[in-house]
Amino acid sequence: MRAMILAGSKGSEIQPLTANLPKPIVPLGNIPFIFYQLDVLKKAGLKDIVLLLSYQPRKIQEILGDGSNFGLVIHYVSEPEPLGTAGALKNAAAFFDQTVLVLNGDILSDVDLQRVLEKHRQKKVPMTLVEGSSPKPERCGQILTNRQGFVTGFIEKPRGDELLEGHANVGIYVMEKEVLDHIPDHTHYTLERELIPRIVSAGLPIYAEHTNAYWCHVGDPCSYLQANFDVLAGRVPMPGFYGLFTRKPIPLPPDCRVDDKSFIHESCIIKEGVVIENSVIGEKCRIEERVSIKDSVILSGTRLKSGAQLQSCVVGKNCLLGESVAIRKGAMLGDKSHIADFSRM
């Protein structure tokens, strides 16, 4: 059994975080996002993995190599130009010599993949997809099914007048090679808007396996923050690769207040009077006196000068936030941002 991850997106929906990093390695709880996907695949016994790349592929390859450090075998297929989610699969046709489980590259989940694979075998269909509930169905594909669980319709990112009673597309699929026959060669083609509706229209069976497990589509700044909070709350397990990503204690001044949820990299410098709640602080950050950080993510190499106040925001790498700066809900600062003393955002 083989798995593929659609990891070629530019991640424009969470810019500026993806200006200098491909989305699969943007940090989540101080760990590159893709490790959560590799971990859930490995736990399901899927160790032969193909990454379908397009945007800044070398940065992903430099982190993962051939996969041997993680007990995996990792192959790479790069697109000469963006081909869409289905076009990327057709471009990797050489690896469809067996049943393939496919993950969208922006899905954080704890779905039982072994159960999904077993249902696919039982139903003997060319494609199975996973459906679940979503608080924001307009941001996902909406799946319509009959009483037997077979797909009768699919609406990608439905508008208000298109919202019907149905479930959301989680972004996990199981496919047989015959699915590729419905994807044109060398053409930009998507799973959600073109391939799935085409297969349904042709009368071929697609089974929808429902899940109540945790999943999150990291498709905008709010969901990126929420995914970090879900990691902090233990709603999704940390990647379990041996010897990696172990949380280590960090010395703190006695008058600091840091809750048990927050992740702070051991290389950080934390000064007196700092308050950190439900937040992630990346590698080699410097947090100076009386800084308050709540419900926020601070990426590596950033310095916060004394008195800075951060609430529900994301700060990129190697930023400098001046004295008594206030960054409020919804702000997302790109790498190397410099914010002058006493600024309000």
C-alpha positions as CSV (number, residue, x, y, z in Angstrom):
1,M,0.0,0.0,0.0
2,R,1.3,3.5,-0.9
3,A,0.3,7.0,0.2
4,M,0.6,10.3,-1.6
5,I,0.5,13.8,-0.2
6,L,-0.6,16.7,-2.4
7,A,2.1,19.1,-1.2
8,G,2.5,21.5,-4.1
9,S,0.3,24.4,-3.1
10,K,1.7,27.9,-2.8
11,G,-0.4,28.3,0.4
12,S,-1.5,31.8,-0.7
13,E,-4.4,31.6,1.8
14,I,-2.0,31.8,4.7
15,Q,0.4,34.3,3.3
16,P,2.7,36.0,4.4
17,L,3.8,32.8,6.2
18,T,4.3,31.0,2.9
19,A,6.3,33.8,1.2
20,N,9.6,32.1,2.2
21,L,8.4,28.6,3.1
22,P,6.2,26.0,1.3
23,K,3.0,25.4,3.2
24,P,3.9,21.7,4.2
25,I,6.8,22.9,6.4
26,V,5.2,26.0,8.0
27,P,5.5,25.3,11.7
28,L,2.6,24.0,13.7
29,G,3.3,23.7,17.4
30,N,7.0,24.3,16.5
31,I,7.0,21.3,14.2
32,P,6.8,21.4,10.4
33,F,3.2,20.7,9.4
34,I,4.0,17.7,7.2
35,F,5.3,15.7,10.1
36,Y,1.8,15.4,11.5
37,Q,0.7,13.9,8.2
38,L,3.6,11.5,8.0
39,D,3.0,10.4,11.5
40,V,-0.7,9.5,10.9
41,L,0.3,7.6,7.8
42,K,3.1,5.7,9.5
43,K,0.7,4.8,12.4
44,A,-1.6,3.3,9.7
45,G,1.2,1.2,8.4
46,L,1.8,3.4,5.3
47,K,5.5,3.9,5.0
48,D,6.0,4.2,1.2
49,I,5.1,7.8,0.6
50,V,5.1,10.0,-2.5
51,L,5.2,13.8,-2.1
52,L,3.8,15.7,-5.1
53,L,5.6,19.0,-5.1
54,S,5.5,22.3,-7.0
55,Y,6.3,25.3,-4.9
56,Q,9.8,25.5,-3.4
57,P,10.3,21.7,-3.5
58,R,14.0,21.8,-2.5
59,K,13.1,23.1,1.0
60,I,10.9,20.1,1.7
61,Q,13.4,17.6,0.3
62,E,16.2,19.1,2.5
63,I,14.1,18.4,5.7
64,L,12.8,14.9,4.8
65,G,15.5,13.5,2.6
66,D,14.7,9.9,1.6
67,G,12.7,9.4,4.7
68,S,15.1,6.9,6.3
69,N,15.6,9.0,9.4
70,F,11.9,8.6,10.1
71,G,11.4,5.0,9.2
72,L,9.8,5.9,5.9
73,V,10.6,5.6,2.2
74,I,9.9,8.9,0.6
75,H,9.7,9.6,-3.2
76,Y,9.3,13.0,-4.8
77,V,7.5,14.0,-8.0
78,S,7.8,17.6,-9.0
79,E,5.4,19.3,-11.5
80,P,7.0,21.3,-14.3
81,E,4.1,23.8,-13.8
82,P,1.1,23.7,-11.4
83,L,-1.2,21.0,-12.6
84,G,-4.0,21.1,-9.9
85,T,-4.8,18.4,-7.4
86,A,-5.9,15.9,-10.0
87,G,-3.3,16.8,-12.6
88,A,-0.6,16.3,-9.9
89,L,-1.9,12.7,-9.5
90,K,-1.8,12.0,-13.2
91,N,1.8,13.4,-13.3
92,A,2.7,10.7,-10.7
93,A,1.0,7.9,-12.7
94,A,4.2,5.7,-12.4
95,F,3.5,5.3,-8.7
96,F,-0.1,4.1,-9.2
97,D,0.9,0.4,-9.5
98,Q,-1.3,-0.4,-6.4
99,T,-4.1,1.1,-4.3
100,V,-3.1,4.6,-3.2
101,L,-4.2,6.7,-0.2
102,V,-4.1,10.4,-1.0
103,L,-4.0,13.3,1.5
104,N,-4.6,16.9,0.7
105,G,-1.5,18.8,1.9
106,D,-3.4,21.2,4.2
107,I,-5.3,18.6,6.3
108,L,-4.5,18.1,10.0
109,S,-6.3,15.0,11.2
110,D,-6.5,12.0,13.5
111,V,-8.7,10.0,11.2
112,D,-8.4,6.2,11.4
113,L,-6.8,5.5,8.0
114,Q,-6.8,1.7,8.5
115,R,-10.6,1.8,8.8
116,V,-10.9,4.0,5.7
117,L,-8.7,1.5,3.7
118,E,-10.8,-1.5,5.0
119,K,-14.0,0.1,3.9
120,H,-12.5,0.8,0.5
121,R,-11.6,-2.8,0.1
122,Q,-15.1,-3.9,1.2
123,K,-16.9,-1.6,-1.2
124,K,-14.7,-2.5,-4.2
125,V,-15.0,0.9,-5.7
126,P,-12.5,3.0,-7.8
127,M,-12.5,5.8,-5.2
128,T,-13.4,6.3,-1.6
129,L,-13.4,9.7,0.1
130,V,-13.7,10.7,3.7
131,E,-16.5,13.0,4.9
132,G,-17.0,14.8,8.2
133,S,-18.8,17.7,9.8
134,S,-17.5,21.2,9.5
135,P,-18.5,24.5,11.2
136,K,-17.6,26.3,7.9
137,P,-19.0,24.0,5.0
138,E,-18.6,26.9,2.6
139,R,-14.9,26.5,2.8
140,C,-14.9,22.8,1.9
141,G,-16.3,20.6,-0.7
142,Q,-19.8,19.5,0.2
143,I,-20.6,15.8,-0.4
144,L,-24.1,14.5,-1.1
145,T,-24.7,10.8,-0.6
146,N,-27.5,8.3,-0.8
147,R,-28.6,6.0,2.1
148,Q,-25.9,3.5,1.2
149,G,-23.2,6.1,1.5
150,F,-22.4,6.4,-2.2
151,V,-21.7,9.9,-3.6
152,T,-24.5,11.4,-5.6
153,G,-23.1,15.0,-5.9
154,F,-20.2,17.2,-5.0
155,I,-20.1,21.0,-4.7
156,E,-16.7,22.6,-4.1
157,K,-16.8,25.5,-1.7
158,P,-20.6,26.0,-2.0
159,R,-22.0,29.5,-2.0
160,G,-25.0,30.4,0.3
161,D,-27.6,29.4,-2.2
162,E,-25.8,26.1,-2.9
163,L,-25.5,24.9,0.7
164,L,-27.5,21.7,1.0
165,E,-27.8,19.0,3.7
166,G,-24.6,17.1,3.4
167,H,-21.1,16.6,4.9
168,A,-17.8,18.3,4.1
169,N,-14.9,16.8,2.2
170,V,-12.1,16.0,4.7
171,G,-9.4,15.8,1.9
172,I,-8.6,12.1,2.3
173,Y,-9.1,9.7,-0.6
174,V,-8.4,6.1,-1.6
175,M,-8.0,5.5,-5.3
176,E,-7.4,2.8,-7.8
177,K,-5.4,3.3,-10.9
178,E,-8.5,3.4,-13.1
179,V,-9.3,6.9,-11.7
180,L,-6.4,8.3,-13.7
181,D,-8.2,7.4,-16.9
182,H,-10.6,10.3,-16.2
183,I,-7.8,12.9,-15.8
184,P,-6.4,14.5,-19.0
185,D,-2.7,14.5,-19.6
186,H,-0.5,17.6,-19.1
187,T,-3.5,19.7,-18.1
188,H,-4.4,21.7,-15.0
189,Y,-7.2,19.6,-13.4
190,T,-8.6,19.5,-9.9
191,L,-10.1,16.7,-7.8
192,E,-12.8,18.8,-6.3
193,R,-14.1,20.9,-9.2
194,E,-13.6,18.5,-12.1
195,L,-12.5,14.9,-11.4
196,I,-15.0,14.0,-8.7
197,P,-18.0,15.6,-10.4
198,R,-17.0,13.9,-13.7
199,I,-16.8,10.5,-12.1
200,V,-20.2,11.0,-10.4
201,S,-21.7,12.2,-13.7
202,A,-20.3,9.1,-15.4
203,G,-22.2,6.9,-13.0
204,L,-19.1,5.3,-11.5
205,P,-19.3,4.5,-7.7
206,I,-17.5,6.6,-5.1
207,Y,-18.0,5.7,-1.5
208,A,-18.0,8.3,1.3
209,E,-16.7,7.0,4.6
210,H,-18.0,9.2,7.5
211,T,-15.6,10.1,10.3
212,N,-16.2,11.7,13.7
213,A,-12.5,12.0,14.3
214,Y,-10.7,15.3,14.7
215,W,-9.8,17.1,11.4
216,C,-8.9,20.7,10.5
217,H,-8.5,22.3,7.0
218,V,-5.7,24.8,7.5
219,G,-7.0,27.1,4.8
220,D,-6.9,30.6,6.3
221,P,-5.1,32.6,9.1
222,C,-7.9,31.8,11.6
223,S,-7.7,28.0,11.0
224,Y,-3.9,28.2,11.2
225,L,-4.1,29.6,14.7
226,Q,-6.9,27.2,15.6
227,A,-4.7,24.2,14.4
228,N,-1.9,25.4,16.7
229,F,-4.4,25.7,19.6
230,D,-5.7,22.2,18.9
231,V,-2.1,20.9,19.1
232,L,-1.6,22.7,22.4
233,A,-4.9,21.2,23.7
234,G,-3.9,17.7,22.7
235,R,-6.8,17.3,20.3
236,V,-4.3,15.9,17.7
237,P,-1.3,13.9,18.8
238,M,2.2,15.2,18.4
239,P,4.4,13.4,15.8
240,G,6.0,10.4,17.4
241,F,9.2,10.0,15.5
242,Y,11.9,8.7,17.8
243,G,14.3,11.3,19.2
244,L,12.6,14.3,17.5
245,F,10.4,17.1,18.8
246,T,10.8,16.3,22.4
247,R,9.7,19.2,24.6
248,K,12.4,20.3,27.0
249,P,12.2,22.5,30.1
250,I,13.4,26.1,29.8
251,P,14.7,28.2,32.7
252,L,12.3,31.1,33.6
253,P,12.6,34.0,36.0
254,P,10.4,33.5,39.1
255,D,8.0,36.3,38.3
256,C,7.1,34.9,34.8
257,R,3.6,33.3,34.3
258,V,3.6,30.6,31.6
259,D,0.7,28.1,31.5
260,D,1.2,24.4,31.0
261,K,-0.3,24.4,27.5
262,S,2.2,26.8,25.8
263,F,5.1,25.4,23.8
264,I,8.3,27.4,24.2
265,H,11.5,26.3,22.4
266,E,14.3,25.6,24.8
267,S,16.6,28.0,23.0
268,C,14.4,31.0,23.8
269,I,15.4,33.8,26.2
270,I,12.6,34.8,28.5
271,K,13.0,37.9,30.7
272,E,11.3,39.1,33.9
273,G,7.6,39.7,34.2
274,V,6.6,37.9,31.0
275,V,3.1,36.4,30.7
276,I,2.6,33.6,28.1
277,E,-0.8,31.9,27.7
278,N,-1.9,29.3,25.2
279,S,0.8,30.2,22.7
280,V,3.7,28.8,20.7
281,I,7.1,30.4,20.8
282,G,9.6,29.3,18.2
283,E,13.3,28.7,18.2
284,K,15.8,31.4,19.4
285,C,13.1,34.0,20.2
286,R,13.9,36.8,22.7
287,I,11.0,37.9,24.9
288,E,11.9,40.9,27.0
289,E,10.6,42.3,30.2
290,R,6.8,42.6,30.9
291,V,5.8,41.2,27.5
292,S,2.3,39.6,27.3
293,I,1.6,36.9,24.7
294,K,-1.9,35.3,24.6
295,D,-3.4,32.9,22.1
296,S,-0.6,33.6,19.6
297,V,2.1,32.0,17.5
298,I,5.6,33.5,17.3
299,L,8.0,32.0,14.8
300,S,11.7,31.6,15.2
301,G,14.3,34.3,15.6
302,T,11.8,37.0,16.6
303,R,12.5,39.6,19.3
304,L,9.8,41.3,21.4
305,K,10.9,44.4,23.2
306,S,9.7,45.3,26.7
307,G,6.1,45.8,27.3
308,A,4.8,44.4,24.0
309,Q,1.3,43.0,24.1
310,L,0.2,40.3,21.7
311,Q,-3.3,38.8,21.5
312,S,-4.6,36.2,19.0
313,C,-2.0,36.9,16.3
314,V,0.8,35.3,14.3
315,V,4.3,36.8,14.0
316,G,6.7,35.5,11.3
317,K,10.4,34.7,11.5
318,N,13.1,37.2,12.5
319,C,10.7,40.0,13.3
320,L,11.4,42.9,15.7
321,L,8.5,44.3,17.6
322,G,9.3,47.5,19.5
323,E,8.7,48.7,23.0
324,S,5.1,48.6,24.2
325,V,3.8,47.5,20.8
326,A,0.2,46.2,20.8
327,I,-0.7,43.6,18.2
328,R,-4.4,42.6,18.4
329,K,-6.7,39.8,17.1
330,G,-6.3,38.7,13.5
331,A,-2.9,40.3,12.7
332,M,-0.4,38.2,10.8
333,L,3.1,39.6,10.3
334,G,5.4,38.4,7.6
335,D,9.0,37.4,8.1
336,K,11.5,40.2,9.1
337,S,8.7,42.7,9.9
338,H,9.9,45.7,12.0
339,I,7.2,47.4,14.1
340,A,8.2,50.7,15.7
341,D,7.9,51.4,19.4
342,F,4.4,52.1,20.8
343,S,2.7,51.1,17.5
344,R,-0.8,49.7,17.6
345,M,-2.2,47.2,15.1
